[in-house]
C-alpha cells in the first residue's frame, strides 16, 4: 500500500475527529479515547479495502482517468467522456496528474464525503434531539452503515458525494442558512441526477418559511458556475447545461436493475413501455400528494416533519420509477438512519430500508442473489406505509405556528 494513501486516509480520519470535537460532544479524556477508537474501527477497514476492484472501476472509472491522462488532463474537459456530469469528471482529470493509483484516489474522494455525510447527519439529528450521545452516535452509525462503507470503500462509487451535499444543504436550510443551502443543493445536483429524489423537499422548506423565493436563483447560478470550467475548456455551453437530458437514456431500458423498486414484484410484463410510463405517473402523483399535504398544513411543519417528508421522497420516488439501479436508495439509507437517532420509533424503517438496499449491493458485488429483489420491494412497501402513517398522524398532532414567507 502506498504510504501516501495511508497519510491521506489518516487526514480524513483527523477531519472526522475535528468535526466531532467541533460539535461539542467530546468533553473528557474518556470521550477522546472512545471517539479515537471508533474512528480507527471506521477507517482501517476502508484502508484494507483500497485494492478491491469492481467491473465498474475496470470498465468505466479507470478508462476515464486514463483518457484524461492521455489527452492533457483538464485540457480534455471539452470532450465528452462517460455518462457522469462534469463536476465528477473534474476529479477524474485531476487524478490523471497524480502518481498515486487512481483507484485509491477515487475511493479516498468518496471516503471524504462519507465523513461529510456523517457530519451533515449529526447536524440534522441535533435538530431533533439535544442528546450528545445520539448526535455522536449518528455520526459513527453513518460511517459504519454497510451501504455507505460498501459504496465508497469497496465499490468505489460516488453516491456519498451527492447525498452528503444534499444532507448538508438540508442542515443549512433548517439552521437558517438559505443561501449556503441552495449552493450545496446545486452542487449535489451537479454531481448526480439522483439528487432529484431529495430535491423536492426544498419546496416543503419553502412552504415552511425556511427558504424564500429570493433565494431560489442561487441554485441555477451555482450550477452554471459549476459547469463553467468545462465550458471554458471548449465544451458547448448548452450541451453541458442540459447534459442530464442528453444522458437520460444511459440508465438503460430494463424496468429494473437489481433495485428493490416496485418493478421487482413484476414478472413477464407484456408492455414494458406502458409499465414504465405508469411508474413515472405514479411517482409524480405520489410527490404531488405529499407536497399538497405539506402546503395545506404548512403551519404545522416542523423539522421532524420536514425530514420525514424528505425520507418519504427518497424512498417513494425511486421505488415507483422505472429503470432504477441497485444504488439508487443510498439517500434513503442515510436519511432513514438519521431519523432513527432523532425518532427511535422509526428504527424498523431504517432496518428495512437497509435490508432492501443491501440486496442490490450483494447481487452486484457477489454476482448472485442472496434473496430475490422482490423481498426488498416488499420491505420498502412496509417502509412507505409506516412513514405515511407516521407523517399523517404527526401532521394532525403538530401545533400551528405563524410563518413569515415574505420574499
PyMOL commands that set and color helices and strands:
alter all, ss='L'
color gray80, all
select helices_A, chain A and resi 3-22+29-48+55-70+73-78+86-95+102-125+132-144+146-154+159-174+178-191+193-199+201-207+213-215+217-232+237-241+243-246+248-251+262-265+272-296+298-300+303-320+330-342+344-366+373-397
alter helices_A, ss='H'
color red, helices_A
select strands_A, chain A and resi 256-257+324-325
alter strands_A, ss='S'
color yellow, strands_A
deselect
rebuild
show_as cartoon
